[in-house]
Amino acid sequence: MQNSKTYKLYKSGKLWVVGAVAVAGVAVSANTTQVSADTVSNADAQAVKTTDATQNDKQVQLTASSTDTTTDKVTTDDATKTATVSSTAEKSTVPTTAGSSVTQDQAKDAVDKAQDTVKSDADTASKAGVDVTTGNTTDVTINDDNASSKTNEVLSDLNKQDQAVKDATAKQQANDQAYQTATTEQTDATKQGQADLDNATSDLDKQVDTSEKAGITVNVEVAQSSPEYKDLSGLEGQDLLDAMAYNINLYKQAIADGVASEKADTETLAKLTAEYQQKQADYAKANADRDEAVKQGETDLNNATSDLDKQVETSQKAGLDVSVEVSKVSPKYKDLTGLEGQDLIDAMAYNLDLYNKAVASGVASEKADTETLAKLTAEYQKQVADYEAQKAAVDKANADKQAAYEKALEDYMNGTNHTTSMTAQTQTDASSGQYQTFMNATVDQKTGEFTLEHDMNDGVHIIGHGVLKGKINWKIVSNGDGTETVTISSIELYSYTYTNAYQNQAVNQNINFHVYDNDGNELFSVYHDGNTTFSKTINKTAQINKTFKISPNETSPLTQVLVVDDNWIWNTHGQVSTQIKNTNVAPKAPTYEQDPVKPTAPKATVHHVQVVAPAKGQAPAVPVASVKKVTVADMPNADKPQPQKVEVHYYNIKKTPKVEKTATPETPKAVETASILPTTHANENQGGVLLSALAGLASLGLAFGISKKGKKQN
């Protein structure tokens, strides 16, 4: 019988969608082989339920129809065999007896060890997924008479609890294994089945794509296969494994049928495409030449335009004012309407010659614009670079000048720069002669600490030196305009030290040294003969409280801070004074450099060239095809097993102490209460050591001497 073929193809998004069936369709059949899986019963196995089964990507399967094609009977040779699980639990290791004669300590120890075992097995059960609950702890009091019987009762109960925990653990693990096995086999079968179906669909999709590119219209029908799977709800253990194996066999057979159907449609569509492509030979030759020329022309123009655009972007970033215009070229092509065979090929060749020449001219024009713009940009960039270098140098120089000036001005306005001097003056002129002497003073610029030194002259030698040490307290505050406010608040006296150098040969050895504040109050005095070295601690403060405002380069008045009397052969009256100078210096304003002249950005115009491509020749009539994609419904997922439940409880063993029979009752020892947690039975003692140390305190006395040549005694 001559087949009448009508084909049509269309898509919806990424999926092939149902289309019209061919006038003469392909009859596809497949025999399903029923496979019986071996089963192993296990009453303790439980099923596991899962909610995260992987869903296959919705790849729609297609089937082509044609009376030219038939399919062979499909059978499956890889029937799934049933896996087996076991839930047999190991026996409890908790003893049921502790012996006929046990002490209370032994009884307690036996129970503690048994409870440790139960707790360990309960922890293992929890980690395996068993729902373990812990009941209240039972207090059990034992004595020497009932230690054995009570212990046996407790151990027997703990043995039963431990066995129940182990049974629940084994059953939980068996259920989990059955669930994992069933889920894994389902996943593996689905993955392989989908891969087989995807491969067949991919071949069909490629052929459909090839046919569409050849111009054929193809309709696609979606057919879903829905095997009658067994319901897995509530199944567990071996029942779950058997039902899953049954469903997998149905799924595999449905996959095999779908693959066979899609392969048949692929072959049918390939044959139709070959026939149509033969009819397009002359048309394809002309259009292939046209497409190749247009593709190359567009590539050449696009490359030239891309280079030009890059240069335009570079030039605009460099600051040039660049405008882009479009030039469209339309050659006078021959009309191809109604042309076929050699006439179509010759007319197409003429049109392509015009097209190629127009493209070459456009490429040359854009390249020239690119080169001209690049040269103009480089010249301008050189000008800009020179300007920026000069500008940067000027900016830096001016910024440095400004920063230096601002820093100097800030330092000047808020500065407290100063120098401090301290002098010692005497009313008695003893700078020459037999009793020549001296007195001078120095001060630390930062701390204000000073040293007043003088000598002792017996008319023969300088027999010693006296040193008065102390500190002048002052405060200097900037007035914010370069001037300073100076406050001399007080003077502190630290110590006086006299150092002997020679034996005093004077008849009069009544040396005495005095220090007074400005109001005449004596702050310190010492009497000595000058023959020994000594040191005296003073630690006195005298208030001064004198304030001055001094301008830059101005010195405060000489301010007296102490009065010193050095009485001996010649009495010397002296004053110690200090003064402070403002050393702030106002900066000069800088002279700034002038900015260079900025270059003017040039303007430029470039052109994008577009060439109108020649038209294609008229295509032959388009046939319509119809194919079918097949999808197979997913197998139901196994239910995840519910956790096994088990309860445990523990004991608190209380020992009864022995009571000695004596005439005088003794206070009973404290009853030891066993913890429900494991114990190490280790003695935990702690002791303390009281450490005492005696510290001897010694007072250190320092003797310092002070001497000054002074007023003659009568």
C-alpha positions in Angstrom: 0.0 0.0 0.0 1.3 3.5 -0.9 1.7 5.5 2.3 0.2 9.0 2.4 2.5 11.0 4.6 1.6 14.2 6.4 4.2 15.6 8.9 4.0 18.5 11.3 6.3 19.7 14.1 6.1 22.4 16.7 7.5 23.3 20.2 6.2 24.9 23.3 9.1 26.4 25.2 11.8 23.8 25.6 9.3 20.9 25.4 8.0 19.1 22.3 4.1 19.3 22.4 1.4 17.1 21.1 0.9 17.3 17.3 -1.2 15.7 14.6 -0.9 12.0 13.8 0.3 10.9 10.4 -2.4 9.6 7.9 -0.8 6.2 8.0 0.7 5.7 11.5 3.3 3.3 12.8 2.0 0.5 15.0 4.3 0.0 18.0 3.9 -2.9 20.4 5.9 -4.3 23.2 5.5 -7.5 25.3 5.9 -7.1 29.0 7.8 -9.9 30.8 6.5 -10.6 34.3 9.5 -11.2 36.5 9.0 -12.8 40.0 11.6 -11.7 42.6 12.9 -14.0 45.2 11.7 -13.0 48.6 13.1 -13.6 52.2 10.7 -13.0 55.1 11.8 -10.9 58.0 9.1 -10.0 60.5 11.3 -7.5 62.3 12.2 -5.4 59.1 10.4 -2.1 58.8 10.0 0.3 55.9 11.4 3.7 55.8 9.5 6.7 54.5 11.3 9.5 52.6 10.1 12.9 51.4 13.1 13.9 49.3 12.9 11.5 46.4 14.6 12.9 43.3 12.2 13.9 40.6 13.3 13.4 37.0 13.7 16.4 34.8 10.5 16.9 32.8 12.0 15.9 29.4 9.0 15.2 27.2 9.3 12.0 25.1 8.1 11.8 21.5 6.9 9.0 19.1 6.8 9.3 15.3 4.0 7.6 13.4 4.2 6.2 9.9 2.8 3.1 8.1 6.3 2.5 6.8 7.7 1.6 10.2 7.0 -1.2 12.7 8.6 -2.0 16.0 10.0 -5.3 17.2 8.7 -6.9 20.4 10.6 -5.6 23.4 11.5 -7.7 26.4 13.5 -7.1 29.5 16.2 -9.5 30.6 17.4 -7.7 33.7 14.5 -8.4 36.1 15.2 -6.8 39.5 15.9 -9.3 42.3 14.7 -8.7 45.8 17.3 -7.8 48.5 17.0 -9.1 52.1 17.4 -7.5 55.5 17.9 -8.9 59.1 17.0 -7.4 62.5 18.5 -10.1 64.8 19.9 -8.3 67.9 22.9 -9.4 69.9 22.3 -10.6 73.5 22.7 -8.2 76.4 26.0 -8.4 78.3 24.5 -7.1 81.5 24.7 -9.9 84.2 21.5 -10.9 86.0 23.1 -11.8 89.3 26.0 -10.4 91.4 26.7 -13.6 93.3 25.3 -15.2 96.4 27.5 -13.3 98.9 28.4 -9.8 97.9 29.3 -6.8 100.1 27.4 -3.6 99.8 30.4 -2.0 98.0 30.5 -4.9 95.5 26.8 -4.7 95.0 26.9 -1.0 94.3 29.9 -1.4 92.0 28.0 -4.2 90.0 25.0 -2.0 89.6 27.0 1.0 88.5 28.9 -1.0 85.9 25.6 -2.5 84.6 24.0 0.9 84.4 27.1 2.2 82.5 26.5 -0.6 79.9 22.8 0.3 79.6 23.6 4.0 79.2 26.2 3.2 76.5 23.8 1.0 74.6 21.0 3.6 75.0 23.4 6.2 73.5 24.2 3.9 70.6 20.4 3.4 70.1 19.8 7.2 70.1 22.5 7.7 67.5 20.9 4.9 65.4 17.6 6.9 65.4 15.7 5.1 68.3 13.5 7.3 70.5 15.0 6.6 73.9 13.3 8.1 77.0 14.7 8.0 80.5 12.3 7.4 83.4 12.7 8.5 87.0 15.6 7.1 89.1 14.6 4.5 91.8 16.2 4.6 95.2 17.2 1.2 96.5 18.6 0.8 100.0 20.7 -2.2 100.7 22.3 -3.7 103.8 24.5 -6.7 104.5 21.5 -9.0 104.6 19.8 -8.1 101.4 22.7 -6.8 99.3 22.7 -10.0 97.1 19.0 -10.3 96.6 18.4 -6.6 95.9 21.3 -6.4 93.6 20.1 -9.5 91.6 16.6 -7.8 91.3 18.2 -4.6 89.9 20.6 -6.4 87.6 17.8 -8.6 86.2 15.7 -5.5 85.4 18.7 -3.7 83.9 19.4 -6.8 81.7 15.8 -6.7 80.4 16.1 -3.0 79.7 19.4 -3.4 77.9 18.0 -6.3 75.8 15.1 -4.1 74.9 17.4 -1.3 73.8 19.5 -3.7 71.7 16.4 -5.2 70.1 15.1 -1.7 69.2 18.5 -0.7 67.8 18.6 -3.8 65.6 15.1 -3.3 64.4 15.7 0.4 63.7 18.9 -0.4 61.7 17.0 -3.2 59.8 14.2 -0.7 58.9 16.8 1.9 57.8 18.7 -0.6 55.7 15.5 -1.7 54.0 14.6 1.9 53.3 18.1 2.8 52.0 18.2 -0.4 49.8 14.8 0.2 48.3 15.5 3.9 47.8 18.9 3.2 46.3 17.5 0.6 43.9 14.7 2.9 42.9 17.1 5.8 42.3 19.5 3.6 40.3 16.7 2.2 38.2 15.2 5.7 37.6 18.6 7.1 36.7 19.4 4.3 34.2 15.9 4.3 32.8 15.8 8.0 32.4 19.3 7.9 30.8 18.1 5.3 28.2 15.0 7.3 27.5 17.0 10.6 27.4 19.4 9.1 24.8 16.6 8.0 22.6 14.8 11.3 23.0 18.1 13.1 22.3 18.5 11.2 19.1 14.9 12.1 18.2 15.4 15.8 19.2 18.6 15.9 17.0 16.7 14.5 14.1 13.8 16.9 14.7 16.2 19.8 14.9 17.9 18.6 11.7 14.6 18.4 9.9 13.5 21.8 11.1 16.8 23.3 10.0 16.1 21.7 6.6 12.7 23.5 6.6 10.4 20.7 7.5 7.5 21.4 9.9 7.2 18.7 12.5 4.4 18.1 15.0 5.3 16.5 18.3 2.9 14.4 20.5 3.6 13.7 24.1 2.6 10.2 25.3 2.9 9.3 29.0 3.2 5.7 30.1 1.7 5.1 33.6 2.5 1.5 34.8 0.2 0.2 37.6 2.8 0.4 40.4 2.1 -1.1 43.8 1.3 1.3 46.6 4.3 1.5 49.0 2.4 3.4 51.8 3.1 1.8 55.2 5.3 -1.0 53.8 8.4 -1.8 55.6 11.2 -4.4 55.7 11.0 -7.3 53.2 7.5 -6.2 52.1 8.9 -2.9 51.0 11.8 -4.5 49.2 9.5 -7.0 47.3 7.1 -4.2 46.3 9.9 -2.0 45.2 11.4 -4.8 43.0 8.0 -5.3 41.4 7.6 -1.6 40.6 11.2 -1.4 39.2 10.4 -4.2 36.8 7.3 -2.4 35.5 9.3 0.8 35.2 12.1 -0.8 33.2 9.5 -2.4 30.8 7.8 0.9 30.2 11.2 2.5 29.5 12.1 -0.2 27.0 8.8 0.3 25.2 9.3 4.1 25.1 12.9 3.8 23.7 11.7 1.4 20.9 8.9 3.8 19.9 11.2 6.9 19.8 13.8 5.1 17.8 11.2 4.1 15.2 10.0 7.7 14.9 13.6 8.9 14.6 14.2 6.6 11.6 11.0 7.7 9.9 11.7 11.4 10.2 15.3 10.9 8.9 14.0 9.3 5.7 11.5 12.1 5.1 14.2 14.7 5.6 16.5 13.1 3.1 13.7 13.1 0.5 12.9 16.8 1.1 16.6 17.8 1.1 17.0 16.2 -2.4 14.2 18.5 -3.7 16.0 21.5 -2.2 19.3 20.8 -4.0 19.3 23.7 -6.5 17.7 26.0 -3.9 20.3 25.0 -1.2 23.2 25.6 -3.6 22.2 29.1 -4.4 21.3 30.0 -0.8 24.5 28.3 0.6 26.6 30.6 -1.6 24.6 33.5 -0.5 24.7 32.7 3.2 28.5 32.1 3.1 29.1 35.4 1.3 26.8 37.3 3.6 28.3 35.7 6.7 31.8 36.6 5.6 30.7 40.1 4.6 28.9 40.7 8.0 32.0 39.3 9.8 34.3 41.7 7.9 32.1 44.7 8.5 31.5 43.7 12.2 35.3 43.4 12.8 35.9 46.8 11.2 33.0 48.3 13.1 34.2 46.7 16.4 37.7 48.2 15.9 36.2 51.5 15.1 33.9 51.4 18.1 36.9 50.5 20.4 38.8 53.5 19.0 35.8 55.8 19.5 35.4 54.6 23.1 39.2 55.1 23.7 39.0 58.6 22.1 36.0 59.6 24.1 37.5 58.5 27.3 40.6 60.5 26.4 38.3 63.6 26.2 37.7 63.9 22.4 34.3 65.0 21.1 33.5 62.1 18.7 30.2 61.6 16.9 29.2 58.5 14.9 27.0 58.5 11.8 25.6 55.5 9.9 26.0 55.0 6.1 23.7 52.4 4.5 24.7 51.0 1.1 22.0 49.2 -1.1 23.4 47.7 -4.3 21.1 47.2 -7.3 20.5 43.4 -7.0 18.6 41.2 -9.5 15.1 40.1 -8.5 15.1 36.3 -7.7 11.4 35.8 -7.6 10.4 32.7 -9.5 14.0 31.8 -10.5 15.0 28.1 -10.2 18.0 25.9 -11.2 20.9 27.5 -13.1 19.0 30.8 -13.5 18.8 31.2 -9.7 22.5 30.2 -9.3 23.6 32.8 -12.0 21.5 35.6 -10.6 22.7 34.9 -7.1 26.3 35.0 -8.2 25.8 38.4 -9.8 24.2 39.7 -6.6 26.9 38.3 -4.4 29.6 40.1 -6.6 27.9 43.4 -5.9 27.5 42.6 -2.2 31.2 41.7 -1.8 32.4 44.9 -3.5 30.1 47.0 -1.3 31.4 45.2 1.8 35.1 45.7 0.9 34.5 49.5 0.3 32.7 49.8 3.7 35.5 48.0 5.5 38.2 50.2 3.9 36.2 53.3 4.9 35.9 52.2 8.6 39.5 51.3 8.8 40.5 54.7 7.5 38.3 56.4 10.1 39.8 54.2 12.8 43.4 55.1 11.8 42.6 58.8 11.6 40.9 58.9 14.9 43.7 56.9 16.6 46.3 59.4 15.3 44.2 62.4 16.5 43.7 60.8 19.9 47.4 60.1 20.4 48.3 63.7 19.6 45.7 65.0 22.1 46.8 62.5 24.7 50.3 63.7 24.4 49.2 67.3 25.0 47.0 66.2 27.9 49.9 64.2 29.4 52.2 67.2 29.2 49.6 69.4 30.7 48.8 67.0 33.6 52.5 66.5 34.4 53.0 70.3 34.6 49.7 70.7 36.6 50.7 67.9 39.0 54.1 69.5 39.6 52.5 72.9 40.2 49.8 71.4 42.4 52.3 69.5 44.5 54.6 72.4 44.9 51.7 74.7 45.9 50.2 72.0 48.2 53.5 71.5 49.9 53.9 75.3 50.4 50.4 75.6 51.8 50.8 72.6 54.1 54.1 73.9 55.4 52.6 77.4 55.9 49.5 76.1 57.7 51.6 73.8 59.9 53.9 76.7 60.8 51.0 79.1 61.4 49.3 76.5 63.6 52.5 76.0 65.6 52.9 79.7 65.9 49.4 80.5 67.0 49.2 77.7 69.5 52.8 77.3 70.4 54.2 77.4 73.9 57.9 77.5 72.8 60.1 79.1 75.4 63.4 79.2 77.2 63.9 79.5 80.9 66.9 80.9 82.8 67.7 81.0 86.5 70.2 83.3 88.2 71.7 83.6 91.7 72.7 87.1 92.8 74.5 88.2 96.0 74.9 91.6 97.7 78.4 90.8 99.1 81.2 91.1 96.6 83.4 88.0 97.3 84.5 87.4 93.7 88.2 88.2 94.6 90.6 88.2 97.5 91.4 85.7 100.2 87.8 84.6 100.7 86.8 84.5 97.0 83.6 82.5 96.5 80.8 81.8 94.0 77.1 81.1 93.8 75.3 80.0 90.6 72.0 78.4 89.6 70.8 76.2 86.7 67.3 75.1 85.7 66.0 72.2 83.5 63.9 73.6 80.6 61.5 70.7 80.6 60.9 69.8 84.2 61.7 73.1 86.0 64.1 71.3 88.4 67.0 73.5 89.5 70.4 73.3 91.2 71.9 76.1 93.3 75.6 75.6 93.9 78.1 77.5 96.2 81.5 76.9 97.7 83.0 77.2 101.2 86.3 79.2 101.4 88.2 79.2 104.8 90.8 81.7 103.5 93.2 79.0 102.5 91.2 76.4 100.5 87.8 75.8 99.0 87.0 73.4 101.8 83.7 72.2 100.4 80.7 72.7 98.1 77.0 73.1 98.9 74.2 72.1 96.6 70.5 73.2 97.0 68.1 71.2 94.8 64.5 71.9 94.0 61.9 72.6 91.3 60.2 75.7 90.0 56.6 75.0 89.0 55.4 77.1 86.1 52.6 76.8 83.5 52.7 78.2 80.0 49.4 78.5 78.0 49.1 79.7 74.4 46.6 82.5 73.8 46.0 81.4 70.2 47.7 84.4 68.7 51.3 83.6 69.3 51.4 85.2 72.7 51.8 83.1 75.9 50.5 83.5 79.4 53.2 82.4 81.9 52.3 81.6 85.5 55.2 80.9 88.1 53.1 79.1 90.7 55.5 77.8 93.3 58.9 76.6 94.2 59.7 73.2 95.8 62.9 72.5 97.8 64.1 68.9 97.6 67.4 68.7 99.5 70.6 70.4 100.6 73.9 68.5 100.3 77.3 69.7 101.6 80.5 67.8 100.4 83.7 68.4 102.4 87.0 68.6 100.5 89.6 70.0 103.1 89.8 70.4 106.8 88.4 73.8 107.9 91.4 75.9 109.1 89.5 79.0 110.0 89.2 80.0 113.7 85.6 80.8 113.3 83.8 77.6 112.2 80.2 78.7 113.0 78.8 78.1 109.5 75.0 78.4 109.0 73.0 78.3 105.8 69.4 79.7 105.5 66.7 79.7 102.7 63.7 82.1 102.8 60.7 82.6 100.6 59.9 86.0 99.1 57.8 86.9 102.2 60.8 86.2 104.6 59.6 82.9 105.9 62.4 80.5 106.6 62.1 77.3 104.5 65.3 75.7 105.6 68.4 76.2 107.7 71.4 74.1 108.7 74.4 74.8 111.1 77.8 73.0 110.7 81.6 73.4 110.9 82.3 72.5 107.2 84.5 69.5 108.2 82.0 66.7 107.3 79.9 65.7 104.4 76.2 65.6 105.0 72.8 65.7 103.2 69.5 67.1 104.4 66.0 66.4 103.0 63.8 69.5 102.8 60.5 68.7 101.0 59.0 72.1 101.3 57.0 74.3 98.9 56.7 78.0 98.7 53.9 79.8 96.8 54.9 82.5 94.2 51.8 82.9 92.0 53.1 85.5 89.5 51.6 85.7 86.0 52.9 87.4 82.9 51.7 87.7 79.3 54.6 87.7 76.9 54.6 88.3 73.1 56.8 86.4 70.6 60.5 87.1 71.3 59.6 88.8 74.5 61.1 87.9 77.9 59.2 88.0 81.2 60.6 90.2 84.0 63.3 88.6 86.2 61.2 87.1 89.1 62.7 86.4 92.5 61.8 82.9 93.8 64.1 82.5 96.8 66.3 84.4 99.3 69.5 82.6 100.5 71.8 83.6 103.4 75.2 81.9 103.8 76.6 83.1 107.1 80.2 82.5 108.2 83.3 84.6 108.2 81.6 86.9 105.6 77.8 86.8 105.6 76.5 86.6 102.0 72.9 87.5 101.3 71.6 86.4 97.9 68.5 86.1 95.8 67.5 83.3 93.3 65.5 84.6 90.3 64.1 83.2 87.0 62.6 84.5 83.8 61.0 82.9 80.7 61.3 84.0 77.0 58.6 83.4 74.3 60.4 81.9 71.3 57.4 81.6 69.0 58.2 82.9 65.4 55.4 83.9 63.0 55.7 82.3 59.5 55.7 84.1 56.2 52.9 83.5 53.7 54.1 81.5 50.6 54.2 82.6 47.0 52.3 80.1 44.8 53.1 79.0 41.2 50.7 79.6 38.3 48.8 76.7 36.6 49.6 75.7 33.0 47.1 76.2 30.2 44.8 73.2 29.6 44.7 71.9 25.9 41.4 72.0 24.0 39.8 68.7 23.1 39.4 68.2 19.3 36.2 67.1 17.5 35.8 64.2 15.0 33.1 62.4 13.0 33.3 58.7 12.0 31.0 56.4 10.0 29.5 53.0 10.5 28.9 51.3 7.1 25.9 48.9 6.6 25.5 46.9 3.4 22.0 45.5 2.6 22.4 41.7 1.9 20.9 40.1 -1.2 17.6 38.2 -0.8 17.5 34.4 -0.7 15.9 32.3 -3.4 12.4 30.9 -3.0 12.3 27.6 -1.1 10.3 24.5 -2.2 7.0 23.6 -0.5 7.5 22.5 3.1 6.3 19.0 4.1 4.7 18.3 7.6 5.7 15.5 9.9 4.4 14.1 13.3 6.5 12.3 15.9 5.9 11.1 19.5 7.9 11.6 22.7 7.3 9.2 25.6 7.5 9.9 29.3 7.3 7.2 32.0 5.5 8.1 35.3 7.8 8.1 38.4 7.6 5.1 40.8 6.1 5.9 44.2 8.6 6.6 47.0 9.1 4.4 50.0 7.9 5.8 53.4 10.6 6.6 55.9 10.5 4.3 58.9 9.1 5.6 62.2 11.7 5.6 65.0 11.6 2.6 67.4 10.7 3.6 71.0 12.2 2.3 74.2 12.3 3.5 77.8 15.0 3.0 80.4 15.3 3.9 84.0 18.1 3.7 86.5 18.7 3.0 90.2 20.3 5.0 93.1 21.9 2.4 95.4 22.1 3.6 99.0 24.3 1.6 101.3 23.5 1.0 105.0 26.5 1.5 107.3 27.3 -1.0 110.0 26.6 0.1 113.6 29.1 -1.1 116.2 27.5 -2.2 119.5 29.2 -0.3 122.2 28.3 1.0 125.6 28.3 4.5 124.4 26.4 5.1 121.1 28.5 6.6 118.5 27.4 9.1 115.9 26.7 7.1 112.7 28.8 7.8 109.7 27.3 9.6 106.8 25.5 7.3 104.4 27.1 7.2 101.0 24.7 7.8 98.1 25.6 6.4 94.8 25.3 8.6 91.8 23.3 7.4 88.9 26.3 8.5 86.7 29.4 6.3 86.4 31.9 6.8 89.3 35.7 6.3 89.3 35.7 5.3 93.0 38.8 7.5 93.4 39.4 9.3 96.7 39.2 13.0 96.1 41.1 14.7 98.9 42.6 18.1 99.0 44.8 19.9 101.4 46.1 23.3 101.9 49.4 24.5 103.1 49.6 27.7 105.2 52.7 29.6 104.3 53.8 32.5 106.5 56.8 34.8 106.0 58.2 37.5 108.2 59.5 40.6 106.5 62.0 42.8 108.2 61.6 46.5 107.6 64.7 48.7 107.8 64.6 52.4 107.7 67.2 54.1 105.6 68.5 57.4 106.9 70.3 59.7 104.5 72.5 62.4 105.8 73.3 65.3 103.6 75.3 68.4 104.3 74.8 72.0 103.1 77.3 74.8 103.5 77.6 78.4 102.3 80.2 81.0 103.0 78.6 84.0 104.7 78.4 86.7 107.2 81.4 87.2 109.7 80.7 86.3 113.3 81.8 88.6 116.2 
